[in-house]
Amino acid sequence: MSAAATPVRVVVTLLDETSLFEMAVPCAVFAGEGYDLTLAGTTPGGAQRAAGGLLLTAERGLDALAEADLVVVPACLMEPAYEPPAALLDALRAAHARGARIASLCSGAFVLAAAGLLDGRRAATHWMYADELRRGHPRVRVDPQALYIDDGDVLTSAGTAAAIDLCLHIVRRDYGTAAAAAVGRRLVVAPHREGDQAQYAPAAARPVPAQRTDGLAPVLDWALARLHEPLAVGRLADRAGMSLRTFGRRFADEVGTTPLKWLNAQRLARARELLETTDLPVDAVAERSGFGVGDSLRQHFQRGLGTSPSAYRRVFRGSGERAGGVMR
Protein backbone atom coordinates (compact mmCIF):
# COMPACT_ATOMS: atom_id res chain seq x y z
CA MET A 1 0.00 0.00 0.00
CA SER A 2 1.35 3.39 -0.93
CA ALA A 3 2.15 5.87 1.78
CA ALA A 4 -0.39 8.32 0.35
CA ALA A 5 -3.29 5.89 0.57
CA THR A 6 -5.81 6.62 3.31
CA PRO A 7 -6.64 3.63 5.52
CA VAL A 8 -10.25 2.47 5.74
CA ARG A 9 -11.56 3.39 9.20
CA VAL A 10 -13.25 0.32 10.70
CA VAL A 11 -15.28 0.36 13.91
CA VAL A 12 -16.30 -2.92 15.54
CA THR A 13 -19.10 -2.58 18.10
CA LEU A 14 -19.03 -4.54 21.35
CA LEU A 15 -22.32 -6.09 22.40
CA ASP A 16 -23.23 -7.74 25.69
CA GLU A 17 -22.90 -11.54 25.51
CA THR A 18 -21.53 -11.35 21.98
CA SER A 19 -19.70 -14.33 20.50
CA LEU A 20 -15.96 -13.95 20.96
CA PHE A 21 -15.34 -15.59 17.61
CA GLU A 22 -17.46 -13.17 15.58
CA MET A 23 -15.97 -10.25 17.48
CA ALA A 24 -12.41 -11.50 16.92
CA VAL A 25 -12.78 -12.11 13.17
CA PRO A 26 -12.96 -8.44 12.06
CA CYS A 27 -10.24 -7.61 14.58
CA ALA A 28 -7.95 -10.21 12.98
CA VAL A 29 -8.79 -9.32 9.37
CA PHE A 30 -8.77 -5.52 9.70
CA ALA A 31 -5.85 -5.16 12.13
CA GLY A 32 -3.23 -4.79 9.40
CA GLU A 33 -2.06 -2.26 6.87
CA GLY A 34 -4.81 -0.58 4.91
CA TYR A 35 -7.22 -0.36 7.84
CA ASP A 36 -7.53 1.72 10.99
CA LEU A 37 -9.36 -0.45 13.54
CA THR A 38 -11.30 0.80 16.57
CA LEU A 39 -13.44 -1.05 19.11
CA ALA A 40 -16.52 0.83 20.28
CA GLY A 41 -18.39 0.00 23.46
CA THR A 42 -22.18 0.18 23.44
CA THR A 43 -22.68 0.32 27.22
CA PRO A 44 -21.79 3.71 28.74
CA GLY A 45 -19.16 3.80 31.44
CA GLY A 46 -18.13 0.21 31.97
CA ALA A 47 -17.04 -3.20 30.81
CA GLN A 48 -19.25 -5.48 28.76
CA ARG A 49 -19.57 -9.20 29.38
CA ALA A 50 -18.91 -11.42 26.39
CA ALA A 51 -20.11 -14.99 26.04
CA GLY A 52 -18.25 -17.15 28.53
CA GLY A 53 -17.98 -14.41 31.15
CA LEU A 54 -15.03 -12.45 29.77
CA LEU A 55 -15.21 -8.73 30.50
CA LEU A 56 -14.45 -6.42 27.58
CA THR A 57 -13.64 -2.73 27.58
CA ALA A 58 -13.33 -0.56 24.49
CA GLU A 59 -11.13 2.45 23.86
CA ARG A 60 -14.06 4.40 22.40
CA GLY A 61 -17.80 4.69 22.73
CA LEU A 62 -20.51 5.08 20.12
CA ASP A 63 -19.02 8.44 19.10
CA ALA A 64 -16.48 6.42 17.09
CA LEU A 65 -19.21 5.49 14.59
CA ALA A 66 -19.37 9.11 13.45
CA GLU A 67 -15.86 8.73 11.99
CA ALA A 68 -16.19 5.23 10.52
CA ASP A 69 -15.96 4.22 6.88
CA LEU A 70 -17.11 0.72 7.85
CA VAL A 71 -19.03 -0.37 10.96
CA VAL A 72 -19.04 -4.09 11.81
CA VAL A 73 -21.70 -5.46 14.17
CA PRO A 74 -20.82 -8.94 15.50
CA ALA A 75 -23.31 -11.56 16.67
CA CYS A 76 -25.82 -10.40 19.26
CA LEU A 77 -27.51 -12.21 22.12
CA MET A 78 -30.19 -14.57 20.79
CA GLU A 79 -32.86 -14.37 23.48
CA PRO A 80 -36.51 -13.41 22.89
CA ALA A 81 -36.32 -10.46 25.28
CA TYR A 82 -33.09 -9.03 23.85
CA GLU A 83 -33.31 -5.49 22.48
CA PRO A 84 -30.25 -3.76 21.01
CA PRO A 85 -29.31 -0.51 22.79
CA ALA A 86 -31.34 2.36 21.37
CA ALA A 87 -28.22 4.55 21.26
CA LEU A 88 -26.49 1.95 19.07
CA LEU A 89 -29.43 1.86 16.65
CA ASP A 90 -29.36 5.65 16.40
CA ALA A 91 -25.60 5.65 15.82
CA LEU A 92 -25.90 2.99 13.10
CA ARG A 93 -28.62 4.94 11.30
CA ALA A 94 -26.56 8.12 11.48
CA ALA A 95 -23.39 6.40 10.23
CA HIS A 96 -25.28 4.84 7.33
CA ALA A 97 -26.94 8.14 6.42
CA ARG A 98 -23.49 9.74 6.41
CA GLY A 99 -22.26 7.19 3.87
CA ALA A 100 -20.52 4.54 5.99
CA ARG A 101 -20.86 0.89 5.07
CA ILE A 102 -22.58 -1.21 7.72
CA ALA A 103 -21.82 -4.93 8.05
CA SER A 104 -23.26 -7.57 10.36
CA LEU A 105 -21.90 -10.98 11.28
CA CYS A 106 -24.24 -13.88 12.02
CA SER A 107 -27.06 -12.75 14.35
CA GLY A 108 -25.78 -9.18 14.16
CA ALA A 109 -28.30 -8.95 11.31
CA PHE A 110 -31.00 -8.63 13.99
CA VAL A 111 -29.36 -5.39 15.16
CA LEU A 112 -29.30 -4.00 11.62
CA ALA A 113 -32.90 -5.07 11.14
CA ALA A 114 -33.91 -3.34 14.39
CA ALA A 115 -32.29 -0.17 13.05
CA GLY A 116 -34.35 -0.46 9.85
CA LEU A 117 -31.25 -0.83 7.69
CA LEU A 118 -32.38 -4.14 6.16
CA ASP A 119 -35.89 -3.11 5.15
CA GLY A 120 -36.46 -4.10 1.53
CA ARG A 121 -33.01 -5.69 1.26
CA ARG A 122 -31.77 -9.25 0.90
CA ALA A 123 -29.95 -10.24 4.07
CA ALA A 124 -28.06 -13.23 5.40
CA THR A 125 -27.85 -14.64 8.89
CA HIS A 126 -27.16 -18.06 10.38
CA TRP A 127 -29.54 -20.60 8.84
CA MET A 128 -30.73 -21.47 12.37
CA TYR A 129 -32.02 -17.90 12.82
CA ALA A 130 -33.40 -17.25 9.33
CA ASP A 131 -37.03 -18.01 10.17
CA GLU A 132 -36.87 -15.93 13.34
CA LEU A 133 -35.43 -12.96 11.45
CA ARG A 134 -38.13 -13.32 8.82
CA ARG A 135 -40.91 -13.46 11.43
CA GLY A 136 -39.61 -10.56 13.48
CA HIS A 137 -38.77 -8.35 10.52
CA PRO A 138 -41.09 -9.21 7.60
CA ARG A 139 -39.77 -6.36 5.46
CA VAL A 140 -36.36 -8.04 5.29
CA ARG A 141 -35.82 -10.44 2.38
CA VAL A 142 -34.01 -13.15 4.32
CA ASP A 143 -31.81 -15.50 2.29
CA PRO A 144 -31.23 -18.60 4.46
CA GLN A 145 -28.63 -20.05 2.08
CA ALA A 146 -26.18 -17.23 1.36
CA LEU A 147 -22.82 -17.24 3.12
CA TYR A 148 -22.85 -13.47 2.83
CA ILE A 149 -24.66 -10.76 0.91
CA ASP A 150 -23.08 -7.55 -0.33
CA ASP A 151 -25.84 -5.02 -0.96
CA GLY A 152 -23.42 -2.18 -1.53
CA ASP A 153 -23.63 -0.05 1.60
CA VAL A 154 -25.07 -2.81 3.80
CA LEU A 155 -23.47 -6.25 4.09
CA THR A 156 -24.58 -9.30 6.07
CA SER A 157 -23.10 -12.74 6.71
CA ALA A 158 -24.19 -16.14 7.89
CA GLY A 159 -22.85 -17.73 11.05
CA THR A 160 -19.37 -18.22 12.48
CA ALA A 161 -16.94 -19.05 9.66
CA ALA A 162 -19.03 -17.03 7.20
CA ALA A 163 -17.88 -13.97 9.17
CA ILE A 164 -14.41 -14.69 7.77
CA ASP A 165 -15.88 -15.01 4.28
CA LEU A 166 -17.54 -11.60 4.50
CA CYS A 167 -14.54 -9.83 6.01
CA LEU A 168 -12.23 -11.26 3.34
CA HIS A 169 -14.77 -10.19 0.72
CA ILE A 170 -14.56 -6.66 2.08
CA VAL A 171 -10.75 -6.75 1.78
CA ARG A 172 -11.13 -8.04 -1.77
CA ARG A 173 -13.59 -5.25 -2.55
CA ASP A 174 -11.34 -2.59 -0.98
CA TYR A 175 -7.92 -3.73 -2.17
CA GLY A 176 -8.32 -6.57 -4.68
CA THR A 177 -8.03 -10.33 -4.87
CA ALA A 178 -4.29 -10.44 -4.18
CA ALA A 179 -4.78 -8.62 -0.88
CA ALA A 180 -7.61 -10.94 0.18
CA ALA A 181 -5.46 -13.94 -0.72
CA ALA A 182 -2.61 -12.56 1.38
CA VAL A 183 -4.90 -12.15 4.39
CA GLY A 184 -6.30 -15.63 3.80
CA ARG A 185 -2.79 -17.07 3.85
CA ARG A 186 -2.05 -15.26 7.09
CA LEU A 187 -5.23 -16.65 8.66
CA VAL A 188 -4.68 -20.05 7.01
CA VAL A 189 -8.12 -20.00 5.37
CA ALA A 190 -9.33 -20.00 1.79
CA PRO A 191 -9.76 -16.42 0.54
CA HIS A 192 -13.06 -17.41 -1.05
CA ARG A 193 -15.39 -20.34 -0.40
CA GLU A 194 -17.81 -21.56 -3.03
CA GLY A 195 -21.36 -22.62 -2.32
CA ASP A 196 -23.71 -21.54 0.42
CA GLN A 197 -25.20 -22.60 3.73
CA ALA A 198 -26.85 -25.61 2.10
CA GLN A 199 -23.53 -27.34 2.77
CA TYR A 200 -23.99 -26.94 6.53
CA ALA A 201 -27.72 -27.12 7.20
CA PRO A 202 -29.14 -30.48 8.34
CA ALA A 203 -29.44 -33.06 5.60
CA ALA A 204 -33.25 -32.78 5.58
CA ALA A 205 -32.92 -29.15 4.48
CA ARG A 206 -30.68 -29.98 1.52
CA PRO A 207 -31.40 -31.53 -1.88
CA VAL A 208 -31.34 -35.32 -1.62
CA PRO A 209 -27.94 -36.56 -2.87
CA ALA A 210 -27.54 -39.45 -5.25
CA GLN A 211 -26.08 -42.73 -4.10
CA ARG A 212 -22.54 -42.15 -2.94
CA THR A 213 -19.78 -42.47 -5.55
CA ASP A 214 -16.47 -40.71 -5.92
CA GLY A 215 -16.59 -37.00 -5.10
CA LEU A 216 -16.86 -34.30 -7.73
CA ALA A 217 -13.43 -32.77 -7.06
CA PRO A 218 -11.84 -34.33 -10.20
CA VAL A 219 -14.66 -32.97 -12.36
CA LEU A 220 -14.32 -29.50 -10.81
CA ASP A 221 -10.56 -29.50 -11.37
CA TRP A 222 -11.14 -30.61 -14.95
CA ALA A 223 -13.62 -27.77 -15.49
CA LEU A 224 -11.33 -25.16 -13.92
CA ALA A 225 -8.63 -26.07 -16.43
CA ARG A 226 -11.11 -25.51 -19.27
CA LEU A 227 -13.04 -22.41 -18.28
CA HIS A 228 -12.20 -20.88 -21.67
CA GLU A 229 -14.06 -23.70 -23.43
CA PRO A 230 -17.83 -24.11 -23.90
CA LEU A 231 -18.78 -26.01 -20.75
CA ALA A 232 -22.44 -26.89 -20.80
CA VAL A 233 -23.72 -28.60 -17.68
CA GLY A 234 -24.37 -31.68 -19.77
CA ARG A 235 -20.68 -31.91 -20.57
CA LEU A 236 -19.81 -31.83 -16.88
CA ALA A 237 -22.42 -34.49 -16.17
CA ASP A 238 -20.97 -36.68 -18.92
CA ARG A 239 -17.51 -36.21 -17.44
CA ALA A 240 -18.86 -37.33 -14.06
CA GLY A 241 -20.64 -40.29 -15.68
CA MET A 242 -24.03 -39.17 -14.38
CA SER A 243 -27.37 -38.15 -15.76
CA LEU A 244 -28.13 -34.42 -15.69
CA ARG A 245 -30.60 -34.88 -12.86
CA THR A 246 -28.28 -37.00 -10.73
CA PHE A 247 -25.38 -34.65 -11.40
CA GLY A 248 -27.45 -31.63 -10.36
CA ARG A 249 -28.45 -33.28 -7.08
CA ARG A 250 -24.91 -34.42 -6.33
CA PHE A 251 -23.51 -30.98 -7.18
CA ALA A 252 -25.93 -29.23 -4.83
CA ASP A 253 -25.06 -31.68 -2.06
CA GLU A 254 -21.28 -31.39 -2.40
CA VAL A 255 -20.80 -27.81 -3.59
CA GLY A 256 -23.92 -26.10 -2.25
CA THR A 257 -25.00 -24.42 -5.48
CA THR A 258 -25.98 -25.27 -9.04
CA PRO A 259 -23.40 -26.23 -11.70
CA LEU A 260 -24.24 -23.16 -13.78
CA LYS A 261 -23.90 -20.76 -10.85
CA TRP A 262 -20.61 -22.39 -9.90
CA LEU A 263 -19.28 -22.11 -13.46
CA ASN A 264 -20.26 -18.46 -13.71
CA ALA A 265 -18.65 -17.71 -10.32
CA GLN A 266 -15.39 -19.39 -11.40
CA ARG A 267 -15.39 -17.54 -14.70
CA LEU A 268 -16.05 -14.25 -12.97
CA ALA A 269 -13.16 -14.92 -10.57
CA ARG A 270 -10.88 -15.75 -13.52
CA ALA A 271 -11.94 -12.56 -15.31
CA ARG A 272 -11.22 -10.46 -12.23
CA GLU A 273 -7.78 -12.02 -11.92
CA LEU A 274 -7.00 -11.29 -15.57
CA LEU A 275 -8.25 -7.71 -15.29
CA GLU A 276 -6.08 -7.14 -12.23
CA THR A 277 -2.91 -8.81 -13.45
CA THR A 278 -2.82 -8.32 -17.24
CA ASP A 279 -3.38 -5.65 -19.87
CA LEU A 280 -5.51 -7.92 -22.05
CA PRO A 281 -8.42 -6.19 -23.80
CA VAL A 282 -11.85 -6.86 -22.33
CA ASP A 283 -12.81 -9.09 -25.26
CA ALA A 284 -9.70 -11.22 -24.70
CA VAL A 285 -10.47 -11.45 -20.98
CA ALA A 286 -14.00 -12.55 -21.84
CA GLU A 287 -12.67 -15.24 -24.18
CA ARG A 288 -10.09 -16.59 -21.73
CA SER A 289 -12.52 -16.66 -18.82
CA GLY A 290 -15.22 -18.46 -20.80
CA PHE A 291 -17.71 -15.64 -21.30
CA GLY A 292 -16.99 -15.60 -25.01
CA VAL A 293 -17.46 -11.94 -25.87
CA GLY A 294 -17.06 -8.65 -24.05
CA ASP A 295 -20.80 -7.93 -23.90
CA SER A 296 -21.43 -11.16 -22.01
CA LEU A 297 -18.61 -10.38 -19.57
CA ARG A 298 -20.00 -6.89 -19.01
CA GLN A 299 -23.45 -8.28 -18.23
CA HIS A 300 -22.06 -10.76 -15.69
CA PHE A 301 -19.87 -8.07 -14.10
CA GLN A 302 -22.81 -5.71 -13.74
CA ARG A 303 -25.05 -8.42 -12.35
CA GLY A 304 -22.47 -9.88 -9.99
CA LEU A 305 -20.35 -6.88 -8.98
CA GLY A 306 -22.41 -3.84 -9.85
CA THR A 307 -19.67 -2.38 -12.06
CA SER A 308 -18.06 -2.80 -15.48
CA PRO A 309 -14.84 -4.66 -16.34
CA SER A 310 -13.17 -1.39 -17.36
CA ALA A 311 -14.15 0.37 -14.13
CA TYR A 312 -13.00 -2.62 -12.10
CA ARG A 313 -9.64 -2.59 -13.85
CA ARG A 314 -9.20 1.14 -13.26
CA VAL A 315 -9.62 0.59 -9.53
CA PHE A 316 -7.55 -2.55 -9.04
CA ARG A 317 -5.11 -2.58 -11.94
CA GLY A 318 -4.45 1.09 -11.29
CA SER A 319 -3.69 0.48 -7.61
CA GLY A 320 -1.52 -2.59 -7.79
CA GLU A 321 0.86 -1.29 -5.17
CA ARG A 322 -2.06 -0.76 -2.79
CA ALA A 323 -3.66 -4.12 -3.56
CA GLY A 324 -0.44 -6.04 -3.30
CA GLY A 325 0.78 -4.36 -0.16
CA VAL A 326 -2.14 -4.54 2.23
CA MET A 327 -1.65 -6.85 5.19
CA ARG A 328 1.27 -8.90 3.95
C-alpha positions, 0 to 999 in steps of 0.5 A: 500500500502506498504511503499516500493511501488513506486507511479504511476506518473500521469500527467494531461494536461490542455487544453484551454476551456477543460471540468472541469468535465473531468479534475477533474475526474483524479484529484479525482481518482488519488489524493490518495495513490498509485499515484503521481499527477501533473497538466501540463500546455500546454500554456507557461507562463500563465493561461489557460481558462477552459470552463465557464471562469475559469482561471487555472494555473498548477504547471508544464509545458510540461516538467512534461510529461518526468517523467510521468508513465501515461499521461491523456489528458482530453476533448479538444475544439470541434471546426473545427479550433481547433489544439492542441498545437504542443509542447503538441503533441511532448511531448505526442509522446516522453512520449509514446516512453519512455514507458509511458501510454497515456490516453484520456478522451472524445474528448481528443482522437482527441489530441492523434489522432493528435499526431499519437498515435491512428493510427491503433488502436481501440479508443473510444470517445463520440458517438457524435464525433465518425463520426468526429474522423473517418473522420478526422483521417481515420487510427483510428479504431473508436468504437462508442459504447465502454465506454473505450478501453484499448489498453495496452499503449494507453487508450481512453474513451467515454464522461463524466461519461465514464472518471470515468469508464476508470480512475477506470479501470486504478486503477483496472489494477494498484492495483486490483479490491479491490482498484478500489472498494474502490475508487468507494465507495469514489466517490459514483459510481460503480467501473465497469459499464456493457454495452456500449454507446448504452445505452446513444445514441439516441433511433434511434441508438440503437436496437429496444426494444421489447414491454415494460415488467418488466425489466431484473434485476431479470434475471440478478440477477438470472444469477449472482447467477448461473455463475458456471452453464451452462447458455446458452442464451436460458436458460436466455431467458426462464427465462425471458419468451421471445423468443431468438430474443425478449430477445436479443433485450431487452438485448441490449436495457437495458444492452447495449451489448449481453447476451453472452458478458455480461455473459463472462464479469461477469464470467471474473470478478468472476474469477479475484475476485477468483484469487485475494482473494483465493488460488484455483487452476486455474481449480477450479477458472474456474469451479466456474466462469463458464468457466468449465476448465482451458484452457477455462479460460486461453483463455478468460483471454488472449483475455480480459486482455492480460495475463494469470490467473497465471500471473494475480494472481502473480501480484494481489494476491502477492500484496494484501497489495498494492491492499487493501491499495490504496486510502482507 
